[in-house]
């Protein structure tokens, strides 16, 4: 059985966000950098359902975990990272 590979645009679509390169870049630019002690899903800008999706994917080490981790890194580094 193969593990599905998800993309960053697919995660943004799953979260109900703009999933084109410009939309993703704008989201990262306007919501970063996150404080080091803040868990990604606890950031103020997520809706309750978005935060729950992020938590579930990481806690369950689910199919989306790798791309959620990538988003976390991007939001910590900021636009220049």
C-alpha positions in Angstrom: 0.0 0.0 0.0 1.4 3.4 -1.0 1.3 6.4 1.2 -0.3 9.3 -0.6 1.9 12.4 -1.2 0.1 15.6 -0.6 1.2 19.0 -1.8 1.1 22.4 -0.1 -1.6 23.7 -2.5 -3.7 20.6 -1.7 -3.4 21.3 2.1 -4.4 24.9 1.5 -7.4 23.7 -0.5 -8.3 21.3 2.3 -8.1 24.2 4.8 -10.4 26.3 2.6 -7.7 28.8 1.7 -6.5 30.2 -1.6 -4.3 27.4 -3.0 -2.5 29.2 -5.9 1.1 30.2 -5.5 0.2 33.9 -4.9 -2.4 33.1 -2.3 0.0 30.8 -0.5 2.8 33.4 -0.5 0.4 36.1 0.7 -0.8 33.8 3.5 2.8 33.0 4.6 3.8 36.7 4.4 0.9 37.9 6.5 0.9 35.2 9.2 4.6 34.7 9.9 6.8 34.4 11.7 5.2 32.3 14.4 6.6 32.4 17.9 8.8 29.4 18.6 6.7 28.3 21.6 3.4 28.4 19.7 2.0 25.2 18.2 0.9 25.6 14.6 -2.7 24.7 15.3 -2.9 27.2 18.2 -2.2 30.2 16.0 -4.9 32.8 16.2 -5.7 32.9 12.5 -7.1 29.4 12.2 -10.8 28.6 12.5 -11.8 25.9 14.9 -12.2 23.4 12.1 -8.8 24.3 10.5 -7.0 24.0 13.8 -8.6 20.6 14.5 -7.6 19.3 11.1 -4.0 20.4 11.7 -3.9 18.9 15.2 -5.4 15.6 14.0 -3.0 15.2 11.1 0.0 15.7 13.3 -1.2 13.7 16.3 -2.2 10.7 14.1 0.9 11.1 11.9 -1.6 10.9 9.1 -1.1 11.3 5.3 -1.0 15.1 5.6 1.6 15.3 8.4 4.6 15.9 6.2 3.0 18.8 4.4 1.6 20.2 7.7 5.2 20.1 9.0 6.3 22.0 5.8 3.7 24.7 6.4 4.8 25.0 10.1 8.4 25.5 9.0 7.4 28.1 6.4 5.3 30.0 8.9 8.3 30.0 11.4 10.8 31.2 8.8 8.6 33.8 7.3 8.6 35.0 3.7 12.3 35.3 3.3 12.9 31.7 4.6 
